[in-house]
Amino acid sequence: MKLKFLLRRSAALVLLVGFSLIAASTTQAQTVPLNDRAKGMDANKNGLVDRDEAQGPLAANFDDMDCDKNGGLDGAEIPAFFQGTGCPKPAPNAAAAKSKFPPLNDRAKGLDANKNGLVDRDEARGPLEANFDDMDCDKNGGLDGAEIPAFFQGTGCPKKATTNSAKKEPQKKAGKSKRPAGGRPPQNVKLDEVRLETTTETYSVIGRIAALQSGPLAARVNGAIESIPVNVGDRVAKGDVVAILAKQRLQAERQRIAAQVVRYRASVKNAEREMKRMGKLSKSAAFSRARFEDQEGQVVERRAQLAEFSAALRKLDVDIANASIKAPYDAMVIEKHVEVGGYVNVGARVVTLLNDKNVEVEVDVPSFRIAGLKLGTVGKVTVENGKSYRALVRSIIPNENIRTRTRPVRLIAEFEGDAVKMAANQGVTVELPLTSGNRILTVHKDAVLKRANGNIVFVVKGTSATMRNVQLGRGVGNKFQVLKGLKPGEKVVIRGNERLGAGGRVKIIE
């Protein structure tokens, strides 16, 4: 008996060595040749770019590119990485074809670095790593293509694995406790409901202080600056004089025009008197119709001349008044554009005023968010010192910026006495609640798990959790918009889903 055992052991060692040599030969044969650029890095000429030979992007991404974990990059792994096609599928070898274990699915194969047909303990990731001991039914140190789905489906250990375990480890039968036939114990979970709801989200945007009354005061007449009784920083009240232009020329012209008005007023009276006298002679032989009509024409002409000079006199009065430039509202002088002695024409800037007590807030809101904003909406304005003020949307201006695709929105902020501390164009942060008015399907963000094949959630029916792929839209607070994959009223796991598998049993907790 002892001799037979030694012979069997020797044969096994020979076969093991033989399989190793075959595997090494197959690997070398299956290595895809390097391109010319990669060949330049292959210093040892082994047909691979080894870790110590890799440079640039190859060195930075070596672990991700080395799909077969053999310590070198071949002519298939390098282009597959840069083309984004994933790891190249290795050609089947004799060892794999003869594997006695149920085959792994494509996802599990990606974890099988040593290509032994099992996901070994050091290769396991995620749920496989966390539940390795429960899943390894035959206790051979690896997970096969039957053990993995059996665990996640909650069907217990596969019969084949149990049989193998009994054959391989009869000595542990009495001392090793078995896992219940129903799989692992139920996972404690907390649920939330998928809902159709009208959502309101807060949109934060940078705005600015805008003065309702500000701008330059311009000269309304030509003339030299005679005096400027204000300086930058001075406060002025409505009606206060901020600049005076020389009036002598205007006053002299007024005197001349006034004399012309007096002259033509007397001329009109004389012409009217003469026309009346001639009219009384209309029935006498001395009356001349032609002379009477000429006199009527003189009266009309002299009346027109009087009206012309009277209008010129009124214009001069206005010009003389406009020579004194007055503040149209309570404000502060923020800029002087001319000095005493300078000459200005009509329209030239003299001083700039700003009413810092009457200000609003202006923000540029993206056009696609305008639909969710209404007049009277209450927002919040925060200034640089951190102080916040209540603000109401006063106007949504229909003037879109074609470059930024935004529209200006004006808000009335309740600055109260702090308005005088604000400066025009001062930056502020504005928070606006935006309500779409449309009901959307939402799921709690904690329910969503990111996996290689996309986003998933676990939907619970009874005591079983089903894995479901979902397509998500925008985030709304602590929820995601659901575009596809869920229905209103379904219960999803938001706590304990990290350790769940498809078909796993759950215990609902509050």
C-alpha positions in Angstrom: 0.0 0.0 0.0 2.8 2.4 0.9 4.5 1.6 -2.4 1.4 2.4 -4.3 1.0 5.7 -2.5 4.6 6.7 -3.3 4.1 5.8 -7.0 0.9 7.8 -7.2 2.6 10.8 -5.6 5.5 10.6 -8.0 3.2 10.5 -10.9 1.3 13.5 -9.6 4.5 15.5 -9.3 5.5 14.6 -12.8 2.1 15.7 -14.2 2.3 18.9 -12.2 5.7 19.8 -13.6 4.5 18.8 -17.1 1.5 21.1 -16.8 3.7 23.9 -15.7 6.0 23.5 -18.6 3.0 23.3 -21.0 1.4 26.5 -19.5 4.7 28.4 -19.7 5.2 27.3 -23.3 1.6 28.2 -24.2 1.9 31.6 -22.6 5.1 32.3 -24.5 3.5 31.1 -27.7 0.4 33.2 -27.2 2.3 36.4 -26.5 1.3 39.0 -29.1 4.4 40.7 -30.7 5.2 44.3 -29.7 5.1 47.2 -32.2 8.3 49.0 -33.1 7.8 51.7 -30.5 7.3 49.2 -27.7 10.1 47.0 -28.9 12.5 49.9 -28.1 11.6 49.5 -24.4 12.1 45.7 -24.4 15.7 45.7 -23.1 15.8 42.0 -22.2 14.2 41.0 -25.5 11.7 38.7 -23.9 8.9 40.0 -26.1 7.3 42.0 -23.2 7.7 45.4 -21.7 8.5 44.6 -18.1 7.6 46.9 -15.2 11.2 48.2 -14.9 11.3 48.8 -18.7 8.0 50.7 -19.0 8.2 54.5 -19.5 5.7 57.4 -19.7 2.0 56.3 -20.0 3.0 52.6 -19.8 4.8 53.1 -16.5 1.9 55.3 -15.1 -0.8 52.7 -16.0 1.2 49.5 -15.8 -1.1 47.7 -13.3 -4.3 48.5 -15.4 -2.6 47.5 -18.6 -1.1 44.2 -17.3 -4.3 42.2 -17.8 -2.8 38.7 -17.3 -0.7 39.9 -14.3 2.4 38.3 -15.7 4.6 41.3 -15.0 4.9 42.4 -18.6 2.9 44.1 -21.4 2.5 42.4 -24.7 1.4 43.7 -28.1 -2.3 43.1 -27.4 -2.5 44.7 -23.9 -1.0 48.0 -24.9 -3.3 49.0 -27.8 -6.3 47.6 -26.0 -5.7 50.0 -23.1 -5.3 53.1 -25.3 -8.2 52.1 -27.5 -10.5 51.7 -24.5 -11.6 48.2 -25.5 -10.7 46.5 -22.2 -8.4 43.6 -21.7 -7.9 41.4 -24.7 -9.5 37.9 -24.4 -6.7 35.3 -24.0 -6.8 32.4 -26.3 -8.0 29.3 -24.6 -5.2 27.0 -23.4 -5.0 23.4 -22.5 -5.0 23.9 -18.8 -8.1 26.0 -18.9 -9.9 23.6 -21.2 -9.2 20.7 -18.9 -10.3 22.6 -15.7 -12.4 20.4 -13.5 -14.3 23.4 -12.0 -17.5 24.9 -13.4 -16.5 27.8 -15.7 -16.6 31.4 -14.5 -18.7 34.0 -16.1 -17.1 36.9 -17.9 -17.1 39.2 -14.9 -15.5 36.7 -12.6 -13.0 35.7 -15.3 -11.7 39.3 -15.0 -10.7 38.6 -11.4 -8.9 35.3 -12.3 -5.4 36.7 -12.6 -3.6 33.3 -12.5 -6.1 31.7 -15.0 -6.7 28.6 -12.8 -10.4 28.7 -13.4 -11.1 30.0 -9.8 -11.3 33.3 -8.1 -8.7 32.8 -5.4 -8.8 34.6 -2.0 -6.2 37.2 -3.0 -8.1 37.8 -6.3 -11.5 38.4 -4.8 -13.0 41.9 -4.8 -16.1 43.5 -3.4 -18.9 41.1 -2.3 -16.7 38.1 -3.2 -14.0 39.2 -0.9 -16.4 40.1 1.9 -18.2 36.7 1.8 -15.4 34.5 0.6 -15.5 32.0 3.4 -19.3 31.5 3.0 -19.0 31.2 -0.7 -16.1 28.7 -0.8 -18.2 25.7 -0.2 -15.5 23.1 -1.0 -12.9 25.0 1.0 -10.4 24.7 -1.8 -9.3 28.3 -1.5 -11.1 29.4 -4.7 -14.5 30.3 -6.0 -15.8 28.5 -9.1 -18.6 29.2 -11.6 -21.1 27.3 -9.5 -20.3 28.6 -6.0 -20.6 32.3 -7.0 -24.2 32.3 -8.5 -25.4 29.8 -5.8 -24.5 32.3 -3.1 -26.1 35.3 -4.7 -29.2 33.3 -5.6 -29.5 32.0 -2.0 -29.7 28.4 -3.1 -27.0 27.1 -0.8 -23.8 25.3 -1.8 -23.9 23.5 -5.1 -24.1 19.7 -4.8 -20.9 19.2 -6.7 -19.0 21.5 -4.4 -20.4 19.7 -1.3 -19.5 16.3 -2.8 -15.9 17.4 -3.6 -15.6 18.9 -0.2 -16.6 15.6 1.4 -14.2 13.7 -0.7 -11.3 16.0 -0.2 -11.7 16.7 3.5 -13.3 13.7 5.3 -11.2 14.5 8.4 -13.0 17.8 8.8 -16.5 16.5 8.5 -17.1 16.2 12.2 -15.4 19.4 13.4 -16.5 21.8 10.7 -20.0 23.3 10.9 -21.9 23.6 7.7 -23.6 26.7 6.4 -27.4 26.4 6.3 -28.9 25.1 3.1 -30.7 28.4 2.5 -27.5 30.4 2.1 -26.1 33.2 4.3 -28.2 34.8 7.0 -30.6 37.7 5.9 -28.9 41.1 5.6 -30.3 43.9 7.7 -31.4 46.7 5.4 -33.2 50.0 5.5 -35.7 50.9 2.7 -36.9 53.9 0.9 -39.7 54.4 -1.6 -39.4 55.4 -5.3 -41.6 58.5 -5.6 -43.2 60.7 -8.2 -42.9 64.2 -6.9 -42.6 67.8 -7.7 -39.1 68.8 -6.8 -37.6 72.1 -5.8 -33.9 72.6 -6.0 -31.8 75.5 -4.8 -29.6 77.0 -7.5 -26.6 79.1 -6.4 -25.2 81.8 -8.7 -22.9 84.7 -8.4 -24.6 88.1 -8.8 -23.8 91.8 -8.4 -25.2 94.9 -6.7 -26.9 97.2 -9.2 -27.8 100.8 -8.4 -31.2 101.9 -9.7 -30.1 105.5 -10.0 -26.6 106.2 -11.3 -24.9 107.8 -14.2 -23.1 110.9 -15.5 -24.6 114.4 -15.5 -24.0 116.0 -18.9 -23.8 119.7 -20.0 -26.9 121.0 -21.7 -25.3 124.1 -23.1 -21.9 125.0 -24.4 -19.7 127.0 -22.2 -16.7 127.2 -19.8 -16.9 125.7 -16.3 -17.2 128.6 -13.9 -17.4 126.5 -10.7 -17.8 123.0 -9.3 -18.9 123.2 -5.7 -18.7 119.4 -5.0 -15.9 116.9 -4.8 -15.8 113.1 -5.2 -17.4 111.4 -2.2 -19.7 114.3 -1.4 -23.4 113.5 -0.8 -25.8 115.8 -2.6 -29.6 116.2 -2.3 -32.0 116.4 -5.2 -31.8 120.0 -6.6 -28.3 120.8 -5.3 -26.0 122.5 -7.8 -23.0 120.4 -8.7 -21.5 122.6 -11.5 -22.0 126.1 -13.0 -21.2 127.2 -16.5 -20.4 130.7 -17.5 -23.7 132.6 -18.2 -22.4 136.0 -19.5 -22.8 135.2 -23.2 -26.2 133.8 -22.7 -27.4 136.8 -20.6 -26.1 139.2 -23.2 -27.9 137.3 -26.0 -31.0 137.4 -23.9 -30.9 141.2 -23.6 -30.6 141.5 -27.3 -33.5 139.2 -28.0 -35.6 140.8 -25.3 -35.1 144.2 -27.1 -36.3 142.6 -30.3 -39.4 141.3 -28.6 -40.2 144.8 -27.4 -39.6 146.3 -30.8 -41.8 143.8 -32.7 -44.5 144.0 -30.1 -44.8 147.8 -30.8 -44.6 147.2 -34.5 -47.5 144.7 -34.3 -49.6 147.2 -32.4 -48.9 150.0 -35.0 -49.7 147.7 -37.9 -53.0 146.5 -36.3 -54.0 150.2 -35.6 -53.4 151.1 -39.2 -55.4 148.1 -40.5 -58.3 149.1 -38.3 -58.2 152.7 -39.6 -58.2 151.5 -43.2 -61.1 149.2 -42.4 -63.3 152.1 -41.3 -62.8 153.7 -44.7 -64.1 150.7 -46.6 -67.4 152.4 -47.6 -65.8 155.7 -48.7 -64.4 156.5 -52.2 -60.9 156.8 -50.7 -60.8 153.1 -49.7 -58.4 150.9 -51.6 -58.8 147.2 -51.3 -55.2 146.5 -52.4 -53.7 148.8 -49.8 -55.9 147.2 -47.1 -54.7 143.6 -48.0 -51.1 144.8 -48.0 -51.6 146.1 -44.5 -53.1 142.8 -43.4 -50.0 141.0 -44.7 -47.8 143.3 -42.6 -49.7 142.5 -39.5 -49.4 138.8 -40.0 -45.6 139.1 -40.8 -44.9 141.2 -37.7 -46.9 138.9 -35.5 -44.8 136.0 -36.7 -41.5 137.9 -36.1 -42.7 138.7 -32.6 -43.5 135.0 -32.0 -40.1 134.0 -33.3 -38.2 136.3 -31.0 -40.4 135.5 -28.0 -39.5 131.8 -28.5 -35.8 132.6 -28.7 -36.2 134.6 -25.5 -37.7 131.5 -23.7 -34.9 129.3 -25.0 -32.3 131.6 -23.6 -34.1 131.5 -20.3 -33.9 127.7 -20.3 -30.2 127.8 -21.3 -29.4 130.2 -18.6 -31.2 127.9 -16.1 -29.3 124.9 -17.5 -26.0 126.6 -17.0 -26.4 125.5 -13.4 -26.2 121.7 -13.4 -28.3 120.3 -10.5 -28.6 116.8 -9.0 -31.7 115.0 -10.2 -31.8 112.7 -7.1 -30.2 112.1 -3.8 -26.8 110.6 -4.5 -23.1 110.6 -4.0 -20.6 112.1 -6.3 -18.4 109.2 -7.5 -16.4 110.9 -10.3 -15.6 114.4 -11.7 -14.9 114.6 -15.4 -14.0 118.3 -15.7 -12.3 121.1 -13.7 -13.0 124.8 -13.4 -11.9 126.7 -16.5 -12.5 123.8 -18.8 -14.8 124.2 -21.8 -17.6 121.7 -22.5 -20.0 121.2 -25.3 -23.6 119.9 -25.1 -23.6 116.3 -23.9 -20.1 116.3 -22.3 -19.9 114.6 -18.9 -19.4 116.8 -15.9 -19.9 114.6 -12.8 -21.1 111.1 -12.2 -23.6 110.4 -9.4 -24.7 107.1 -7.7 -27.7 106.6 -5.4 -26.3 104.0 -3.1 -29.5 103.9 -1.0 -31.6 102.5 -3.8 -30.0 99.3 -5.0 -31.1 95.9 -6.4 -29.3 92.6 -7.1 -28.8 91.3 -10.6 -27.9 87.7 -11.5 -27.5 85.9 -14.8 -29.5 82.7 -14.7 -29.0 80.0 -17.4 -31.9 79.9 -19.9 -32.8 76.3 -19.2 -33.4 77.2 -15.5 -35.6 80.2 -16.2 -38.8 78.0 -16.6 -38.4 77.0 -12.9 -38.2 80.7 -11.7 -41.3 82.8 -11.0 -41.9 86.5 -10.2 -42.1 87.0 -6.4 -39.9 83.9 -5.7 -38.1 84.4 -2.4 -34.3 83.9 -2.5 -31.3 84.6 -0.4 -28.5 87.1 -1.0 -25.2 86.6 0.8 -22.5 89.3 0.8 -18.8 88.8 1.3 -18.9 89.2 5.1 -21.2 86.2 5.2 -24.3 88.2 6.2 -27.5 87.1 4.3 -30.6 89.0 3.3 -34.0 88.0 2.0 -34.6 88.9 -1.6 -37.6 88.7 -4.0 -37.5 88.2 -7.8 -38.8 91.5 -9.3 -38.2 91.0 -13.0 -37.0 88.3 -15.4 -35.6 90.3 -18.3 -36.2 88.6 -21.8 -32.8 89.5 -23.1 -30.6 86.4 -23.6 -26.8 86.6 -23.8 -26.0 84.6 -26.9 -22.5 83.8 -25.6 -23.3 82.6 -22.1 -26.9 81.6 -22.8 -28.1 83.4 -19.7 -30.8 85.9 -18.9 -30.6 88.8 -16.3 -32.9 88.5 -13.3 -33.4 91.4 -10.9 -34.1 90.9 -7.2 -35.2 93.4 -4.5 -33.1 92.6 -1.5 -34.1 93.6 2.0 -30.8 95.4 2.9 -32.6 97.9 5.1 -30.0 100.2 6.6 -27.1 98.1 5.2 -27.8 99.3 1.6 -25.4 102.3 2.1 -22.7 99.8 2.8 -23.1 98.2 -0.7 -21.1 99.2 -3.7 -22.2 99.1 -7.3 -21.0 95.9 -9.0 -20.2 94.3 -5.7 -20.2 90.6 -5.9 -22.8 88.6 -4.0 -24.0 85.0 -3.8 -27.6 84.4 -4.7 -29.6 81.2 -3.9 -32.7 80.8 -5.8 -35.3 78.0 -5.4 -36.2 76.6 -8.8 -39.4 74.6 -9.2 -40.0 72.9 -12.5 -43.7 72.3 -11.9 -43.3 68.8 -13.5 -43.5 65.6 -11.5 -40.5 63.4 -11.8 -39.6 59.9 -10.6 -36.9 60.0 -7.9 -34.8 57.6 -5.9 -32.7 58.2 -2.8 -29.0 58.7 -3.7 -27.9 56.1 -1.0 -29.8 53.4 -3.0 -27.6 53.8 -6.0 -24.4 51.7 -6.3 -21.9 52.2 -9.1 -20.8 49.0 -10.8 -18.7 48.3 -13.9 -21.9 47.8 -16.0 -23.6 50.9 -14.7 -25.7 52.1 -11.8 -27.7 49.5 -9.9 -30.2 49.5 -7.0 -31.7 46.6 -5.0 -35.5 46.4 -5.2 -37.1 44.5 -2.3 -40.1 42.3 -2.6 -41.0 40.4 0.6 -37.7 39.2 2.0 -35.8 39.0 -1.2 -33.7 41.7 -2.9 -33.5 41.9 -6.7 -30.6 43.8 -8.4 -31.9 46.3 -11.0 -30.0 48.4 -13.5 -31.2 52.0 -13.6 -30.7 55.0 -15.8 -30.4 58.3 -13.9 -30.9 61.9 -14.7 -29.9 65.0 -12.7 -29.4 65.2 -9.0 -32.1 66.9 -7.0 -31.1 67.4 -3.4 -30.4 64.0 -1.8 -32.2 62.2 -4.7 -31.6 61.3 -8.4 -34.1 61.6 -11.2 -34.9 58.2 -12.5 -35.2 57.9 -16.3 -35.5 54.2 -16.6 -35.5 51.0 -14.5 -37.8 51.8 -11.6 -41.5 52.3 -11.0 -43.3 54.5 -8.4 -44.0 52.8 -5.1 -41.1 50.3 -5.4 -39.0 49.8 -2.3 -35.3 50.1 -2.6 -32.4 49.5 -0.1 -30.6 52.6 1.1 -28.7 50.9 4.0 -27.0 47.5 3.9 -26.9 47.3 0.1 -23.1 47.2 -0.1 -23.1 43.5 1.1 -26.2 42.4 -0.9 -26.1 40.1 -3.9 -28.8 39.3 -6.5 -31.6 37.3 -4.9 -30.2 37.9 -1.4 -32.4 37.6 1.6 -33.1 40.7 3.7 -34.4 41.7 7.0 -36.0 45.1 7.1 -35.1 47.4 9.9 -36.4 50.9 10.7 
